[in-house]
Amino acid sequence: MKDRSVEVLPQPLLDKIAVVAQVRSFPKRAIIVTEGDDTDSIYVMLSGKARVFVADDKGREVQLNQLGAGEYFGEVTLDGGPRSASVMALEDCRCAVVKRGELTTFLEQNPELALHILRKLARRVRDLTENVRSLALMDVYGRVARLLLELAEEKDGRLVVNEPLTHKDIASRVGASREMISRI
């Protein structure tokens, strides 16, 4: 069971960002950002859910993360490089969009956001290290079990996965084929 609290911005910080940001709405299934694009904005989810993924030229995808209200993405572009992943709205979303220039000023005035971004990036490095470990050292059964444990929440002494998952969703998250997940 992952603690996602480190991913969510505290409300006072969200309120400050909303003042300097442009708010944009995205319908369900809209691509918010595309892997490889040269854009320079950070997006803060005000409402809705989105999926972060990478894809190859054959259309195969691997889901990296899901985001909800209070979470943000695009901080990796602060180094001036292209987008490292695509983000698609899983439901109608509203995002506060802050350009790099505005963000730099905001970070100078609100160092707590800089600390939040550093903690989130450190957490992401840990998660990616664990993903590499599981891809290299676990079989598909182990990766599926790990995913289910990460998604589970304790309710009445039992672990429950509330998120509806298809075989395709699970396959995308563990780096396996849908057929293999169906067999498992």
N, CA, C and O of each residue as an XYZ file, in Angstrom:
736
protein
N       0.838     -1.173      0.000
C       0.000      0.000      0.000
C       0.886      1.240      0.000
O       1.626      1.489      0.952
N       0.802      1.998     -1.061
C       1.617      3.189     -1.207
C       0.943      4.375     -0.538
O      -0.269      4.561     -0.637
N       1.757      5.174      0.146
C       1.280      6.429      0.702
C       1.472      7.501     -0.362
O       2.602      7.856     -0.696
N       0.376      8.013     -0.891
C       0.454      9.002     -1.964
C       0.412     10.429     -1.441
O       0.366     11.367     -2.238
N       0.426     10.624     -0.120
C       0.313     11.972      0.433
C       1.458     12.872     -0.018
O       1.277     14.084     -0.142
N       2.636     12.297     -0.265
C       3.767     13.102     -0.716
C       3.515     13.689     -2.108
O       4.152     14.671     -2.488
N       2.607     13.103     -2.856
C       2.316     13.555     -4.219
C       1.355     14.751     -4.252
O       1.350     15.506     -5.224
N       0.552     14.928     -3.213
C      -0.521     15.929     -3.210
C      -0.033     17.224     -2.571
O       0.541     17.220     -1.482
N      -0.273     18.333     -3.271
C       0.087     19.637     -2.734
C      -0.881     20.038     -1.623
O      -2.079     19.771     -1.722
N      -0.373     20.677     -0.565
C      -1.273     21.163      0.485
C      -2.166     22.286     -0.054
O      -1.764     23.033     -0.947
N      -3.354     22.396      0.484
C      -4.345     23.360     -0.014
C      -3.834     24.798     -0.051
O      -4.087     25.485     -1.041
N      -3.127     25.296      0.970
C      -2.650     26.689      0.882
C      -1.750     26.921     -0.337
O      -1.807     27.982     -0.960
N      -0.930     25.939     -0.670
C      -0.062     26.052     -1.836
C      -0.866     25.980     -3.134
O      -0.570     26.697     -4.090
N      -1.873     25.122     -3.168
C      -2.764     25.050     -4.337
C      -3.448     26.391     -4.569
O      -3.570     26.845     -5.707
N      -3.891     27.019     -3.493
C      -4.574     28.312     -3.605
C      -3.637     29.369     -4.183
O      -4.053     30.172     -5.018
N      -2.374     29.380     -3.745
C      -1.401     30.350     -4.261
C      -1.116     30.109     -5.738
O      -0.986     31.062     -6.508
N      -1.018     28.840     -6.141
C      -0.751     28.506     -7.543
C      -1.915     28.927     -8.423
O      -1.711     29.423     -9.531
N      -3.133     28.735     -7.938
C      -4.325     29.081     -8.721
C      -4.355     30.563     -9.074
O      -4.922     30.941    -10.099
N      -3.752     31.407     -8.237
C      -3.732     32.845     -8.494
C      -2.844     33.186     -9.691
O      -3.187     34.074    -10.471
N      -1.715     32.502     -9.852
C      -0.769     32.838    -10.924
C      -0.963     31.998    -12.181
O      -0.370     32.302    -13.216
N      -1.767     30.965    -12.115
C      -1.879     30.017    -13.229
C      -3.064     30.310    -14.133
O      -4.035     30.963    -13.751
N      -2.938     29.799    -15.342
C      -4.069     29.775    -16.267
C      -4.767     28.434    -16.052
O      -4.104     27.397    -16.019
N      -6.089     28.435    -15.904
C      -6.827     27.197    -15.679
C      -7.372     26.708    -17.023
O      -8.011     27.453    -17.765
N      -7.100     25.437    -17.311
C      -7.583     24.809    -18.547
C      -8.364     23.556    -18.212
O      -8.057     22.858    -17.246
N      -9.375     23.276    -19.016
C     -10.185     22.070    -18.853
C      -9.887     21.102    -19.981
O      -9.630     21.504    -21.115
N      -9.925     19.814    -19.650
C      -9.665     18.753    -20.618
C     -10.755     17.699    -20.481
O     -11.018     17.231    -19.373
N     -11.397     17.315    -21.587
C     -12.426     16.274    -21.502
C     -11.814     14.889    -21.317
O     -10.629     14.674    -21.573
N     -12.638     13.969    -20.873
C     -12.206     12.577    -20.718
C     -11.562     12.090    -22.012
O     -12.067     12.363    -23.101
N     -10.452     11.372    -21.893
C      -9.657     10.781    -22.982
C      -8.805     11.793    -23.753
O      -8.112     11.406    -24.694
N      -8.836     13.072    -23.381
C      -7.990     14.064    -24.059
C      -6.533     13.854    -23.657
O      -6.234     13.543    -22.504
N      -5.642     14.025    -24.611
C      -4.209     13.992    -24.319
C      -3.827     15.398    -23.845
O      -3.965     16.373    -24.583
N      -3.352     15.483    -22.615
C      -3.004     16.779    -22.021
C      -1.607     17.189    -22.447
O      -1.399     18.330    -22.858
N      -0.649     16.283    -22.358
C       0.701     16.516    -22.884
C       1.155     15.244    -23.591
O       0.692     14.145    -23.285
N       2.064     15.414    -24.537
C       2.551     14.295    -25.333
C       4.045     14.105    -25.127
O       4.824     15.057    -25.165
N       4.421     12.864    -24.911
C       5.825     12.490    -24.765
C       6.635     13.040    -25.935
O       6.239     12.909    -27.093
N       7.777     13.659    -25.618
C       8.658     14.192    -26.649
C       8.421     15.653    -26.993
O       9.271     16.274    -27.630
N       7.277     16.225    -26.586
C       7.002     17.630    -26.879
C       7.983     18.541    -26.156
O       8.484     18.208    -25.082
N       8.250     19.690    -26.755
C       9.129     20.693    -26.158
C       8.288     21.787    -25.506
O       8.309     22.933    -25.956
N       7.568     21.457    -24.480
C       6.777     22.452    -23.765
C       7.431     22.709    -22.415
O       8.262     21.925    -21.957
N       7.050     23.808    -21.786
C       7.764     24.225    -20.583
C       6.840     24.538    -19.410
O       7.173     25.379    -18.575
N       5.715     23.892    -19.333
C       4.752     24.197    -18.276
C       4.621     23.048    -17.296
O       4.845     21.885    -17.630
N       4.254     23.406    -16.083
C       3.892     22.425    -15.073
C       2.369     22.483    -14.944
O       1.774     23.559    -14.998
N       1.753     21.327    -14.775
C       0.299     21.224    -14.673
C      -0.061     20.740    -13.275
O       0.482     19.746    -12.791
N      -0.975     21.446    -12.635
C      -1.466     21.048    -11.316
C      -2.916     20.623    -11.482
O      -3.752     21.400    -11.943
N      -3.209     19.380    -11.102
C      -4.569     18.847    -11.237
C      -5.469     19.492    -10.178
O      -5.256     19.313     -8.979
N      -6.469     20.237    -10.630
C      -7.430     20.833     -9.708
C      -8.607     19.894     -9.474
O      -9.175     19.849     -8.383
N      -8.963     19.148    -10.512
C     -10.022     18.144    -10.386
C      -9.842     17.100    -11.475
O      -9.197     17.353    -12.493
N     -10.420     15.921    -11.250
C     -10.342     14.845    -12.225
C      -9.197     13.887    -11.954
O      -8.483     14.000    -10.958
N      -9.044     12.939    -12.873
C      -7.971     11.953    -12.810
C      -7.315     11.862    -14.173
O      -7.963     12.040    -15.205
N      -6.015     11.580    -14.163
C      -5.266     11.446    -15.410
C      -4.292     10.281    -15.294
O      -3.938      9.846    -14.198
N      -3.877      9.799    -16.431
C      -2.970      8.654    -16.532
C      -1.682      9.108    -17.193
O      -1.714      9.774    -18.228
N      -0.549      8.753    -16.603
C       0.771      9.058    -17.155
C       1.293      7.777    -17.797
O       1.292      6.719    -17.166
N       1.739      7.869    -19.052
C       2.178      6.663    -19.745
C       3.249      6.986    -20.773
O       3.418      8.135    -21.180
N       3.967      5.952    -21.183
C       4.899      6.028    -22.311
C       4.434      5.005    -23.333
O       3.796      4.010    -22.989
N       4.762      5.263    -24.601
C       4.337      4.365    -25.681
C       5.479      4.209    -26.681
O       6.378      5.045    -26.767
N       5.412      3.112    -27.432
C       6.391      2.932    -28.503
C       5.724      3.225    -29.843
O       4.537      3.549    -29.889
N       6.479      3.113    -30.928
C       5.942      3.437    -32.245
C       4.917      2.426    -32.754
O       4.260      2.669    -33.766
N       4.776      1.291    -32.061
C       3.761      0.297    -32.432
C       2.454      0.497    -31.657
O       1.492     -0.248    -31.846
N       2.430      1.501    -30.789
C       1.224      1.788    -30.029
C       1.125      1.070    -28.695
O       0.128      1.215    -27.988
N       2.151      0.294    -28.339
C       2.145     -0.369    -27.034
C       2.416      0.672    -25.961
O       3.246      1.563    -26.142
N       1.713      0.554    -24.846
C       1.832      1.542    -23.783
C       2.167      0.879    -22.461
O       1.817     -0.273    -22.209
N       2.866      1.652    -21.615
C       3.106      1.244    -20.233
C       2.683      2.411    -19.363
O       3.172      3.531    -19.515
N       1.774      2.133    -18.457
C       1.310      3.173    -17.541
C       2.330      3.356    -16.429
O       2.772      2.386    -15.813
N       2.698      4.599    -16.178
C       3.669      4.913    -15.134
C       3.008      5.346    -13.836
O       3.524      5.092    -12.748
N       1.855      6.006    -13.963
C       1.248      6.594    -12.776
C      -0.179      7.005    -13.085
O      -0.585      7.092    -14.244
N      -0.926      7.255    -12.032
C      -2.233      7.908    -12.128
C      -2.192      9.111    -11.220
O      -1.588      9.070    -10.147
N      -2.836     10.187    -11.649
C      -2.823     11.425    -10.891
C      -4.243     11.845    -10.550
O      -5.181     11.595    -11.308
N      -4.386     12.484     -9.404
C      -5.674     13.022     -8.990
C      -5.526     14.461     -8.536
O      -4.453     15.053     -8.654
N      -6.605     15.017     -8.019
C      -6.620     16.407     -7.579
C      -5.500     16.674     -6.575
O      -5.261     15.886     -5.660
N      -4.820     17.806     -6.770
C      -3.727     18.200     -5.892
C      -2.374     17.700     -6.343
O      -1.352     18.144     -5.820
N      -2.338     16.781     -7.307
C      -1.065     16.278     -7.820
C      -0.668     17.100     -9.041
O      -1.486     17.827     -9.604
N       0.578     16.980     -9.438
C       1.067     17.776    -10.559
C       2.001     16.943    -11.420
O       2.518     15.905    -11.006
N       2.198     17.443    -12.646
C       3.127     16.792    -13.568
C       3.756     17.863    -14.447
O       3.243     18.975    -14.566
N       4.860     17.510    -15.050
C       5.560     18.438    -15.922
C       6.802     19.020    -15.298
O       7.540     19.756    -15.953
N       7.048     18.698    -14.026
C       8.230     19.250    -13.351
C       9.534     18.767    -13.978
O      10.572     19.408    -13.806
N       9.500     17.658    -14.696
C      10.715     17.147    -15.339
C      11.173     18.098    -16.452
O      12.359     18.129    -16.778
N      10.263     18.865    -17.034
C      10.650     19.798    -18.103
C      11.376     21.025    -17.562
O      11.820     21.868    -18.340
N      11.501     21.137    -16.257
C      12.228     22.274    -15.689
C      13.687     22.294    -16.138
O      14.335     23.339    -16.074
N      14.211     21.157    -16.591
C      15.591     21.119    -17.065
C      15.716     21.571    -18.518
O      16.818     21.592    -19.066
N      14.597     21.932    -19.146
C      14.620     22.394    -20.524
C      14.474     21.294    -21.555
O      14.414     21.576    -22.752
N      14.415     20.041    -21.113
C      14.275     18.923    -22.035
C      12.825     18.681    -22.436
O      11.911     19.341    -21.940
N      12.629     17.729    -23.338
C      11.274     17.414    -23.804
C      10.486     16.626    -22.758
O      11.046     16.141    -21.775
N       9.207     16.510    -22.983
C       8.336     15.727    -22.098
C       8.810     14.280    -22.081
O       9.118     13.707    -23.126
N       8.865     13.695    -20.890
C       9.351     12.316    -20.754
C       8.218     11.299    -20.847
O       8.474     10.100    -20.964
N       6.968     11.761    -20.796
C       5.814     10.860    -20.849
C       4.602     11.637    -21.343
O       4.609     12.867    -21.384
N       3.572     10.905    -21.714
C       2.295     11.504    -22.107
C       1.333     11.435    -20.920
O       1.474     10.592    -20.034
N       0.364     12.331    -20.926
C      -0.662     12.347    -19.880
C      -2.014     12.452    -20.559
O      -2.235     13.326    -21.397
N      -2.934     11.536    -20.183
C      -4.272     11.515    -20.757
C      -5.304     11.618    -19.637
O      -5.153     10.998    -18.585
N      -6.345     12.398    -19.869
C      -7.429     12.539    -18.899
C      -8.237     11.244    -18.835
O      -8.709     10.751    -19.859
N      -8.394     10.695    -17.632
C      -9.240      9.506    -17.444
C     -10.690      9.904    -17.205
O     -11.605      9.098    -17.380
N     -10.886     11.141    -16.808
C     -12.200     11.746    -16.651
C     -12.013     13.236    -16.907
O     -10.879     13.692    -17.054
N     -13.085     13.995    -16.963
C     -12.939     15.429    -17.178
C     -11.987     16.002    -16.137
O     -12.112     15.713    -14.946
N     -11.033     16.816    -16.590
C      -9.999     17.377    -15.707
C      -9.934     18.892    -15.834
O     -10.178     19.458    -16.900
N      -9.603     19.526    -14.731
C      -9.245     20.938    -14.722
C      -7.829     21.031    -14.177
O      -7.509     20.450    -13.140
N      -6.978     21.773    -14.895
C      -5.576     21.905    -14.503
C      -5.181     23.375    -14.442
O      -5.595     24.184    -15.273
N      -4.378     23.698    -13.448
C      -3.720     24.999    -13.398
C      -2.409     24.833    -14.149
O      -1.613     23.953    -13.821
N      -2.179     25.667    -15.150
C      -0.989     25.552    -15.994
C      -0.073     26.737    -15.699
O      -0.470     27.895    -15.829
N       1.155     26.427    -15.301
C       2.126     27.471    -14.955
C       3.339     27.331    -15.874
O       3.981     26.281    -15.909
N       3.644     28.388    -16.612
C       4.818     28.404    -17.496
C       6.099     28.450    -16.664
O       6.088     28.912    -15.524
N       7.201     27.970    -17.239
C       8.472     27.888    -16.531
C       8.898     29.240    -15.952
O       9.345     29.296    -14.806
N       8.771     30.322    -16.711
C       9.160     31.647    -16.226
C       8.366     32.063    -14.993
O       8.932     32.575    -14.027
N       7.067     31.845    -15.028
C       6.215     32.166    -13.875
C       6.529     31.243    -12.707
O       6.483     31.654    -11.548
N       6.847     29.993    -13.023
C       7.143     29.020    -11.984
C       8.427     29.386    -11.238
O       8.504     29.243    -10.018
N       9.418     29.853    -11.967
C      10.679     30.241    -11.334
C      10.432     31.345    -10.309
O      10.929     31.267     -9.186
N       9.682     32.354    -10.680
C       9.337     33.435     -9.751
C       8.542     32.891     -8.576
O       8.792     33.254     -7.427
N       7.582     32.019     -8.868
C       6.749     31.440     -7.813
C       7.596     30.627     -6.831
O       7.393     30.699     -5.619
N       8.539     29.859     -7.361
C       9.417     29.051     -6.500
C      10.279     29.937     -5.597
O      10.512     29.605     -4.435
N      10.747     31.057     -6.134
C      11.539     31.981     -5.314
C      10.717     32.547     -4.165
O      11.232     32.750     -3.065
N       9.443     32.800     -4.420
C       8.567     33.384     -3.399
C       7.952     32.318     -2.486
O       7.500     32.633     -1.385
N       7.932     31.074     -2.932
C       7.301     29.975     -2.188
C       8.224     28.761     -2.178
O       7.975     27.787     -2.889
N       9.287     28.813     -1.378
C      10.253     27.700     -1.392
C       9.654     26.367     -0.955
O      10.241     25.317     -1.218
N       8.498     26.387     -0.295
C       7.877     25.115      0.088
C       7.483     24.290     -1.134
O       7.440     23.062     -1.060
N       7.191     24.956     -2.272
C       6.901     24.208     -3.496
C       8.180     23.545     -4.013
O       8.146     22.400     -4.465
N       9.287     24.248     -3.948
C      10.561     23.665     -4.384
C      10.883     22.426     -3.554
O      11.323     21.414     -4.101
N      10.668     22.494     -2.248
C      10.899     21.331     -1.388
C       9.948     20.192     -1.740
O      10.343     19.026     -1.734
N       8.704     20.527     -2.045
C       7.721     19.509     -2.421
C       8.164     18.802     -3.700
O       8.102     17.575     -3.791
N       8.614     19.584     -4.689
C       9.064     18.999     -5.953
C      10.285     18.112     -5.724
O      10.372     17.028     -6.301
N      11.223     18.552     -4.896
C      12.403     17.727     -4.600
C      12.007     16.407     -3.952
O      12.523     15.353     -4.324
N      11.091     16.457     -2.982
C      10.643     15.216     -2.321
C       9.950     14.288     -3.319
O      10.151     13.074     -3.304
N       9.136     14.883     -4.180
C       8.415     14.071     -5.162
C       9.393     13.419     -6.137
O       9.249     12.240     -6.462
N      10.388     14.177     -6.608
C      11.366     13.607     -7.532
C      12.195     12.514     -6.860
O      12.513     11.505     -7.489
N      12.547     12.707     -5.587
C      13.275     11.658     -4.858
C      12.408     10.412     -4.743
O      12.899      9.297     -4.920
N      11.127     10.589     -4.449
C      10.197      9.458     -4.356
C      10.089      8.749     -5.699
O      10.045      7.521     -5.766
N      10.047      9.553     -6.780
C       9.942      8.961     -8.113
C      11.182      8.138     -8.447
O      11.062      7.072     -9.052
N      12.376      8.612     -8.066
C      13.602      7.849     -8.292
C      13.518      6.519     -7.550
O      13.882      5.481     -8.103
N      13.043      6.537     -6.301
C      12.882      5.290     -5.543
C      11.904      4.347     -6.238
O      12.174      3.153     -6.366
N      10.757      4.886     -6.689
C       9.753      4.063     -7.371
C      10.313      3.467     -8.659
O      10.099      2.289     -8.945
N      11.027      4.274     -9.430
C      11.594      3.774    -10.683
C      12.659      2.715    -10.429
O      12.761      1.742    -11.177
N      13.447      2.902     -9.381
C      14.438      1.890     -9.017
C      13.746      0.574     -8.667
O      14.196     -0.499     -9.069
N      12.650      0.665     -7.916
C      11.903     -0.543     -7.555
C      11.275     -1.192     -8.787
O      11.220     -2.418     -8.886
N      10.798     -0.365     -9.732
C      10.232     -0.912    -10.974
C      11.291     -1.640    -11.793
O      11.031     -2.719    -12.325
N      12.472     -1.062    -11.898
C      13.555     -1.734    -12.618
C      13.889     -3.050    -11.928
O      14.079     -4.072    -12.586
N      13.960     -3.021    -10.604
C      14.247     -4.240     -9.843
C      13.209     -5.318    -10.140
O      13.559     -6.469    -10.399
N      11.929     -4.939    -10.102
C      10.892     -5.954    -10.311
C      10.886     -6.461    -11.753
O      10.663     -7.649    -11.986
N      11.128     -5.577    -12.722
C      11.173     -6.029    -14.113
C      12.349     -6.972    -14.351
O      12.240     -7.932    -15.113
N      13.466     -6.693    -13.695
C      14.663     -7.507    -13.906
C      14.670     -8.781    -13.065
O      15.203     -9.805    -13.491
N      14.083     -8.718    -11.878
C      14.257     -9.828    -10.943
C      12.975    -10.583    -10.583
O      13.049    -11.638     -9.953
N      11.804    -10.067    -10.968
C      10.543    -10.757    -10.644
C       9.898    -11.296    -11.909
O      10.031    -10.724    -12.990
N       9.197    -12.407    -11.749
C       8.400    -12.872    -12.868
C       7.083    -12.092    -12.892
O       6.821    -11.283    -12.001
N       6.262    -12.335    -13.907
C       5.017    -11.579    -14.069
C       4.088    -11.800    -12.879
O       3.406    -10.868    -12.455
N       4.050    -13.007    -12.337
C       3.202    -13.280    -11.175
C       3.576    -12.350    -10.019
O       2.706    -11.761     -9.377
N       4.868    -12.229     -9.766
C       5.349    -11.371     -8.682
C       5.023     -9.911     -8.923
O       4.671     -9.191     -7.989
N       5.140     -9.457    -10.191
C       4.841     -8.060    -10.508
C       3.359     -7.768    -10.338
O       2.990     -6.691     -9.868
N       2.503     -8.716    -10.714
C       1.057     -8.530    -10.525
C       0.743     -8.466     -9.032
O      -0.018     -7.604     -8.593
N       1.320     -9.362     -8.262
C       1.085     -9.356     -6.811
C       1.543     -8.040     -6.205
O       0.847     -7.469     -5.365
N       2.704     -7.554     -6.620
C       3.229     -6.280     -6.112
C       2.276     -5.136     -6.451
O       1.988     -4.298     -5.596
N       1.786     -5.093     -7.687
C       0.849     -4.044     -8.105
C      -0.412     -4.065     -7.247
O      -0.858     -3.024     -6.764
N      -0.985     -5.250     -7.061
C      -2.220     -5.359     -6.284
C      -2.008     -4.925     -4.838
O      -2.876     -4.281     -4.248
N      -0.866     -5.272     -4.269
C      -0.565     -4.830     -2.907
C      -0.395     -3.316     -2.835
O      -0.812     -2.692     -1.859
N       0.213     -2.721     -3.858
C       0.377     -1.264     -3.889
C      -0.963     -0.549     -3.982
O      -1.144      0.513     -3.386
N      -1.902     -1.124     -4.727
C      -3.202     -0.490     -4.931
C      -4.187     -0.754     -3.786
O      -5.189     -0.052     -3.648
N      -3.898     -1.757     -2.980
C      -4.839     -2.176     -1.936
C      -4.888     -1.187     -0.777
O      -3.896     -0.554     -0.417
N      -6.084     -1.083     -0.212
C      -6.313     -0.293      0.992
C      -6.956     -1.212      2.017
O      -7.750     -2.088      1.674
N      -6.605     -1.003      3.271
C      -7.181     -1.855      4.313
C      -8.567     -1.341      4.696
O      -8.748     -0.162      4.997
N      -9.536     -2.249      4.677
C     -10.921     -1.952      5.079
C     -11.439     -3.128      5.876
O     -11.489     -4.252      5.377
N     -11.821     -2.872      7.104
C     -12.377     -3.905      7.977
C     -11.460     -5.121      8.070
O     -11.929     -6.260      8.060
N     -10.159     -4.878      8.161
C      -9.201     -5.964      8.326
C      -8.865     -6.722      7.053
O      -8.170     -7.737      7.098
N      -9.356     -6.230      5.905
C      -9.081     -6.887      4.623
C      -8.442     -5.894      3.663
O      -8.696     -4.693      3.745
N      -7.617     -6.393      2.759
C      -7.054     -5.553      1.719
C      -8.001     -5.540      0.527
O      -8.388     -6.592      0.018
N      -8.374     -4.329      0.083
C      -9.347     -4.174     -0.994
C      -8.761     -3.237     -2.048
O      -8.208     -2.188     -1.719
N      -8.889     -3.628     -3.327
C      -8.508     -2.768     -4.436
C      -9.795     -2.138     -4.959
O     -10.637     -2.819     -5.544
N      -9.938     -0.839     -4.744
C     -11.165     -0.132     -5.145
C     -11.176      0.262     -6.611
O     -12.238      0.401     -7.217
N      -9.992      0.441     -7.179
C      -9.883      0.875     -8.560
C     -10.275     -0.260     -9.498
O      -9.704     -1.348     -9.423
N     -11.247     -0.018    -10.384
C     -11.591     -1.074    -11.340
C     -10.447     -1.264    -12.337
O      -9.987     -0.305    -12.957
N      -9.995     -2.502    -12.483
C      -8.860     -2.806    -13.357
C      -9.255     -3.839    -14.399
O      -9.873     -4.855    -14.081
N      -8.890     -3.569    -15.653
C      -9.052     -4.577    -16.695
C      -7.734     -5.333    -16.824
O      -6.714     -4.905    -16.284
N      -7.754     -6.432    -17.526
C      -6.508     -7.171    -17.784
C      -5.517     -6.284    -18.537
O      -4.313     -6.343    -18.290
N      -6.027     -5.465    -19.454
C      -5.172     -4.554    -20.215
C      -4.520     -3.536    -19.276
O      -3.336     -3.235    -19.422
N      -5.290     -2.999    -18.305
C      -4.730     -2.040    -17.339
C      -3.593     -2.673    -16.545
O      -2.530     -2.074    -16.381
N      -3.824     -3.872    -16.062
C      -2.803     -4.561    -15.267
C      -1.568     -4.829    -16.119
O      -0.442     -4.606    -15.674
N      -1.779     -5.308    -17.348
C      -0.657     -5.596    -18.248
C       0.176     -4.348    -18.501
O       1.405     -4.404    -18.503
N      -0.497     -3.225    -18.714
C       0.198     -1.968    -18.975
C       1.041     -1.538    -17.787
O       2.101     -0.938    -17.962
N       0.587     -1.832    -16.603
C       1.295     -1.400    -15.399
C       2.455     -2.315    -15.011
O       3.390     -1.875    -14.342
N       2.405     -3.574    -15.421
C       3.466     -4.505    -15.001
C       4.396     -4.913    -16.140
O       5.303     -5.720    -15.938
N       4.180     -4.364    -17.333
C       5.074     -4.675    -18.445
C       4.896     -6.086    -18.970
O       5.876     -6.795    -19.200
N       3.648     -6.498    -19.159
C       3.350     -7.836    -19.675
C       2.240     -7.722    -20.723
O       1.655     -6.654    -20.901
N       1.963     -8.806    -21.400
C       0.873     -8.800    -22.375
C      -0.455     -9.046    -21.667
O      -0.495     -9.627    -20.582
N      -1.545     -8.595    -22.300
C      -2.869     -8.835    -21.750
C      -3.147    -10.329    -21.677
O      -3.788    -10.802    -20.739
N      -2.668    -11.061    -22.658
C      -2.879    -12.511    -22.681
C      -2.221    -13.183    -21.474
O      -2.806    -14.075    -20.861
N      -1.010    -12.752    -21.139
C      -0.309    -13.315    -19.980
C      -1.096    -13.007    -18.693
O      -1.225    -13.869    -17.823
N      -1.606    -11.807    -18.581
C      -2.377    -11.439    -17.387
C      -3.650    -12.274    -17.316
O      -4.058    -12.687    -16.230
N      -4.273    -12.524    -18.442
C      -5.475    -13.371    -18.453
C      -5.150    -14.778    -17.967
O      -5.946    -15.384    -17.249
N      -4.001    -15.299    -18.347
C      -3.601    -16.640    -17.897
C      -3.333    -16.652    -16.392
O      -3.656    -17.617    -15.700
N      -2.741    -15.574    -15.902
C      -2.430    -15.488    -14.470
C      -3.721    -15.393    -13.675
O      -3.684    -15.312    -12.447
